[in-house]
Structure formats: structure tokens, C-alpha cells
């Protein structure tokens, strides 16, 4: 029905006859001449309809916002003084000789150019209108280019696109499963996959050697800006590889992606051990654009007459860390109080601070309620953090986990609030993760998942599991984890050792992972891989603040779809077929 998309028109088409289809973005009546801005997915073109074409003029006169039109006309240069250099089609317009009304439209729930004044709930309820916005179209277009680039790269490097099941069985992977009752097997349930983890390992055992998939994954967990109940993963696995192989392949893929799609040349990715990242930044996904670092001062605080500092400094699981902010002495007391409340969200009981006004004056040049408790160490403290006049030093003192969480988050918050970023893109590999995490009760859990290969022997793992390091690696960009992966366990004895440390009995392991454990007995090759969060990657590349803005039909924070009103109730007959009965609110 069309010869061109609206956004394709330019000066090279002057005097040519074109046919366009799209929606009325804006209508203006100027002295008897009607101007229509016609919009499609590629852009906006200005249409001019004058009274010399009565039928076209009458149709244009009836057109309103979001009406669907077909326009035939001649491309011409805009008159001098009416050109719009900020618009891709701003040098030309189409003089219409035919305007066909393909469909009318009710007044939209919001004007596309005024979406910022509308709540997100309205935008999600009428998502098909929201997606007409050029900004949203461009985001989905870029997402398509990203997936095309990824597929082309992986195919070129010998990876096979293989689908894995959506209906599978529940396996513990860190979040609650979405369960699907089986009609043919009453009382039994499928689970939607949290990831294709086990199946891609089975593909390696099967000898497929190099696999990839742009896979849908499902996790029933609390949501936030970068989480959705269903999300998309770029899943990669390969056989006969080591860490450097996977990291080199995927780093080259991401660098090529930025080059092809954004024309950005990312630097080579530095590598940082997990322990260093936590020590310097309080996070295993540090944002290296922010030039602030945590400095450990536990040794200086061990003997000060201030138990808030000395107690954690002397505790085996405690830490006292300082964070210096250049020029931060200008922060008001209200701002400091706001930051104190902010770190409280992460478990911190408070936020100590010292303003360095005139360091040469000694204690008199410092402003803080805590300096009187540390006279004997204050100079060494200020030297260690490199504090000078005009700076502020914040402190975290508690269990190491709380200090890292709270002061690490404060570092990011200050970087954002004070615009401390030193570069646009800061990539990083975080490596040498621990195999296990230890909670406050001393219980061990897998840091990534129980199929991550330790870098030690099974005997060493069982002898000192808390100190064991894994062969895992995370790709981080601007403080966001883009992807995580590892070399997998392919040896039965190592897999049994991991389960033993985790307290997973042989029978339980067989019930939950029997098919994988069986497969490891039939010649499993060394293998490893990595999974990228496609939604997070697109979010970063387009500069969106939430992954909901780069997904065509996302869920809300409460995991609901306002457009389709899902989840919804089902009929009694459907429940009966599944052998299910709903419990009433009174418990019956």
C-alpha cells in the first residue's frame, strides 16, 4: 500500500510521486491549507493539503489525531524559512493529491508528545499507544539490531541456535519457580525455566560443542528496575574451553555490538578479583566511572575510645571503611541526613562523617561529632584517605556485609547525585568468586549455582569450603551486571563434593538433578558458558532507566499485565480438569 516509509523521505526524492501510510501525529489548519504530520515507525513526514484538491482536502479536514491515513502526493522542498534542520525529513514535504481515510480513532488516552505527564500505569494499560512514540519505536528497533548482531556474531563463530524446553521440572536456582499444573499427570507440575542451565549442559554432553539461544526465562521474585518475572537471556555454552576462551569470545561480541550499533569503541575489559572489588567498592559489580573508593581503616579504629568503631574493627566479621568525597564539605546537614537515611535501607545503624575545613588547624579545622574520640589517629586517618581542605569523609562500621552494602551503595548514590562520572562507559570482568556464600547463621549456599566448577580439588573443597574459589566470571558495565557465567562441573566426584558441602543428600540430588548427574556418567566434556541479560544490555545502550522501557509488553512492579489484566481468574471447569480446587479466604 505504500511506496516509502515516512522517515525515508529526503531531498533526493524531490518531484517524485510517493504513497505513504501512517497515523496523524499532528494536524494544523493554516489559512485554508491543512498540514498533517504523518507518522509511521520510521519517522514523521509533513503533508500539505490545499483546497485545489477538494476530495483530498475534505478527507484531511475530517482527520484527527491518530487517524490512519493513506497519502499520495508529490515530494517538494519546503519553502525558505519553513525548513526544520532538527527533523530528518525537515527539508521536504509532500503535496497531497489524494488522502484516503483508512480508519478513524477515538481520542487517545494521552498525547504521544505529553507522555511524561502521564503515569506509567496508564502507559502500560494502553501500551499499543505508548509504543507509537518515536522514542519507544527507536528502542525496539535498536533491540532488534542488537539481537541480529548477536546472532550474526555467534553463527560466524560456530555456535548453533538450539531451543530448550519451556515446560520442564522445578530445580533450585535461586528464585521461586512459576509452576504449571499438568492435566495429564494429576498432582504433578511443570516449572517454567529460570534459565536453560541444565539443558545447555546436556547439549554439551551430547557433543553439540557450541550452543546459543535467545531464551525466555521466568523467575517468581520481587521486582525492581532491572527485573521482570519473564525476561530474555542471551545464553551461550561451549565445550573444551577454559575461562579465557569464553571471556574472550563474549568480550569481542559485546565490543563489536557497541561498535556496530552505537559506533562506540569500548576499551579492553580489565579483570578484577571479587575480593578486590568488594574491598575497594563494596560491590561485586562496581561502577568504575565513579572515582570514589572505600578505604579500610579497621586497624586504625581498633583502639579508639569509640565502641561504634572499635567493636566492629576488632570483630572477626566486622569492618570499618572510609569513603572520601572531594569537595564534599559543601554538603548541607540536610543532605547528610538524607544520606544517613539512605544507608539505613541497607542495614547501617548510622553514618559517621568528618568535614575537612582547614586541615592545617588540626582538630579545630575539622567538623564532626566523632573527631574527639580519635585524636591519636586522626592525622594518619586523613593521610590514608588522602583528605584535603573541602573534602568530607564518610564512615561505615558494622559487619563486613552491611558496610559493603551500605557504603558501596552510598558511593554509587554520591556519584549520581554529584555527577562524578569520569567516562561514558566503564566495562569490567569480575573473577575469582567464592564457590559458596556464608550467611549470618554460618550456612553455606552456592554463590552462583551448584554446577559452577571450583578451582580446587574435591578434597580441598570439602576441607575448607568457605575459602574455595570458583571458576566463575561476571561481565559488568557501568555498575550493572550484564552477564555471568562459569566453567561448569563435568566430573561426577566434584559435583558430589559440592552437593555434600551444600548438605544436599544423594537421594535429594537424584530427585532434583538426576538427569544431569546421570549424563555426567556418559563422557561429559569440559565446558562452560555465560548468559547475558538482553533487557539490561538494551537498557544501558539506549540510556533507559528501567528494563520496562525496552520490553514491548512488560509487567508492573507487582508482576501484573495491565494491558491484558493478567494474571486472571480461570473457570471452575478448567480447575476441575487440572484436579485443582481453590482455597477460600476463610481457609476452606
Secondary structure, DSSP 4 states (H G I P E B T S, - for coil): --SS-GGG--GGGTT-EEEEEEEEEEEEEETTEEEEEEEETTEEEEEEE-TTSHHHHHHHHH--TT-EEEEEEEEEEPPTT---TTSTTTTEEEEEEEEEEEE--PPPSS-GGGGGGS-HHHHHHTHHHHTTSHHHHHHHHHHHHHHHHHHHHHHHTT-EE----SEE----SSSBPPEEE-SSSTT-EEEE-S-SHHHHHHHHHTT--EEEEEEEEE-B----TT--SEEEEEEEEEES--HHHHHHHHHHHHHHHHHHHH---PPPPEEEEHHHHHHHHSSSS--TTB---EEE-HHHHTTSS-HHHHHHHHSTTEEEEEEEETTGGG--HHHHHHHHHHHHTTT-S--EEEEES-GGGGGGGEE-SSGGG-TTTHHHHHHHHT--TT-EEEEEEEEHHHHHHHHHHHHHHHHHHTT-B--S--EEEEE--BSEEE-TTS-EEESS-TTBPBSS-HHHHHH-GGG-BBSEEEEEETTEEEEEEEEBP--HHHHHHHHHHTT--HHHHHHHHHHHHHHTTTTPPPEEEEEEEHHHHHHHHHT-SSGGGGSTT---TTS-BTTTTBS----HHHHHHHT--PPPTT--
